[in-house]
Amino acid sequence: MSGLDGACVLITGGTGFIGRRLVGALLAAGAEVTVADQDPYPDPGVRSVVGDLHDPAVREAAVTSGLDAIVHLAAMTSVLRSMEDPAGVYRLNVNVTADLLEQARRRDIPRFLLASTNAVTGDVGATPISERTPLRPLTPYGATKAAAEMLLSAYDGAYGMLTCALRFANVYGPGMRHKDSFVPRLMRAAASGAGVRVYGDGTQLRDYVHVDDVAQAVTLTWQTDHVGPLVVGSGRSTSVNDLIEAARAVTGAPIPAECTAAKQGEMPAVVLDISAARALGYRPRHDLTSGLATVWPDFAPAASVGAA
């Protein structure tokens, strides 16, 4: 991550799961980081702007002249919650993005990176999803991210801002204790001796990408001035059943699984083409086994960690 020494960056959502790992990576590379979030960043050496990004005063305090980039991670990310509250997900994922882009334009900030999702493309079956796949979201969540991507494209075309929407796969890694996605549910089940509920028959395919590989992709995008969408994943699709088997192998726990009806809006397959990211120099460092091994210590009973 050379070339970032002394660079100034704002990370919205910087106290979250992805945000904390990205902040750490950027600090290690010599960047100066400001975090805007509902909670202060735990390191006092990082400037924190605490508050709701709907508030113009919070955006004014966070988006200051002299920034080299904004990485916008703050969002409502739950597909199921977006089905229940589409207006709320629109306000956070679209309105706030539009307001931040306009603030960045007025402050002459040259780069704006957005955490997006491959859910913008909808269900294309097992066809690999690339940056050229047409946008056809199936849920309010996917639709709001697609709308935010269009805003980035407009600010690039109209104002010359270097914008990139990074379409993340299913991100996992250390620091997920507070999350309710499937990987931490597996880890909690392993730690407690409980089982997990699988929506559908478990044959649905997903791409699971380690959070440190996501941080690598963000910094590469910044360094290379990549403009436009970028698909970011591991490049390997795994069934939910195989994910459960990998978790059993890493944790040594049986993790019983019960299949239930699939939820509306869930895609049966996500297969990603990450060749564009690879062309920038992106190289995923974790496979599923090595990656899950970095998650388990956050959940394992103390005796298990000590024995390991």
Sequence and secondary structure as in RCSB ss.txt:
>XXXX:A:sequence
MSGLDGACVLITGGTGFIGRRLVGALLAAGAEVTVADQDPYPDPGVRSVVGDLHDPAVREAAVTSGLDAIVHLAA
MTSVLRSMEDPAGVYRLNVNVTADLLEQARRRDIPRFLLASTNAVTGDVGATPISERTPLRPLTPYGATKAAAEM
LLSAYDGAYGMLTCALRFANVYGPGMRHKDSFVPRLMRAAASGAGVRVYGDGTQLRDYVHVDDVAQAVTLTWQTD
HVGPLVVGSGRSTSVNDLIEAARAVTGAPIPAECTAAKQGEMPAVVLDISAARALGYRPRHDLTSGLATVWPDFA
PAASVGAA
>XXXX:A:secstr
 TT TT EEEEETTTSHHHHHHHHHHHHTT EEEEEESS  S TTSEEEES TTSHHHHHHHS TT SEEEE  S
   HHHHHH HHHHHIIIIIHHHHHHHHHHHTT  EEEEEEEGGGG   TTS B TTS    SSHHHHHHHHHHH
HHHHHHHHH  EEEEEEE EEE SS TT  SHHHHHHHHHHHT  EEEESSS  EEEEEEHHHHHHHHHHHHHHT
  EEEEES S EEEHHHHHHHHHHHH     EEEE   TT  SB  B  HHHHHTT      HHHHHHHHGGGTS
 HHHHHH 
